[in-house]
Each structure stands twice: as C-alpha cells, then as structure tokens.
Amino acid sequence: MVRAETLRLRNMDFVLACRTMGMSDTRIIFRQILPNCVALIVVASSVLVATAIIIEASLFFLGLGDPNATSWGTMIGAARPSLRTAWYMTLVPSAAVIATVLALNLIGDALNDALNPTRKER
C-alpha cells in the first residue's frame, strides 16, 4: 500500500515542482512523499493490529493455540461450559476484545483525521 501511494505521489505537481527547484531524490522522499504517506501507514497499521487480535482470540478459542499461553480466546473457550451459571466469565474477556479492537479503530480514524491534509471537514 505504501508503494502504491508513493508511486501515486511521485507524479503529483508538488513533487515535480521540487524536482524543478533542484531538490535531491532523498530530500523529496523524506520531506514530501513520506509525510504524505504517514496517514495511510497509521490507518493500515491500526486495522492490521485489530485484525490480528481478533484472529488470535479466535484461534485460541478454537483450541488451536498454545495451551499453556493465556489469551482472551482461551478464557472465553474455558468458560463456555459454565455459560449458564457464570456468564460473566465469558463477558469480561469478550468485552476486553471488543473494547480493544474498537479503541484501535477509533485511534486510527482520529489519527487519519489529524494527519491527512486532503480530507475535507464534514
């Protein structure tokens, strides 16, 4: 994704203006292109981390993880037999997974709003 964004930005007018002014390629990359790619990197990272948390919890819930490791998925899976009598044992780790993934998505969205100069105000 970063490569595609860099290739798109390479042909933008401000990069051509920098070349015309005689800036070196290294300076153009670090002063113009990378700052414009930061929003994409931050948003993609937050989405990938949230997805990794969900996948890890799902695999441990199914019993495909290390049985000696503690995970939210392991906690939910271990509390499954006592769901009718002790429902809170599944609620707490499930709420932790939901809160963490939601927080990562909201942080990524807020950073995108703060770092993306081309996005218009709503």
C-alpha positions, 0 to 999 in steps of 0.5 A: 500500500505504501508503494502504491501511494508513493508511486501515486505521489511521485507524479503529483505537481508538488513533487515535480515542482521540487524536482524543478527547484533542484531538490535531491531524490532523498530530500523529496522522499523524506520531506514530501512523499513520506509525510504524505504517506504517514496517514495511510501507514497509521490507518493500515497499521491500526486495522492490521493490529485489530485484525490480528487480535481478533484472529488470535482470540479466535484461534485460541478459542478454537483450541488451536493455540498454545495451551499453556499461553493465556489469551482472551480466546482461551478464557472465553473457550474455558468458560463456555461450559459454565455459560449458564451459571457464570456468564460473566466469565465469558463477558469480561474477556469478550468485552476486553476484545471488543473494547480493544479492537474498537479503541484501535479503530477509533485511534486510527480514524482520529489519527487519519483525521489529524494527519491527512491534509486532503480530507475535507471537514464534514 
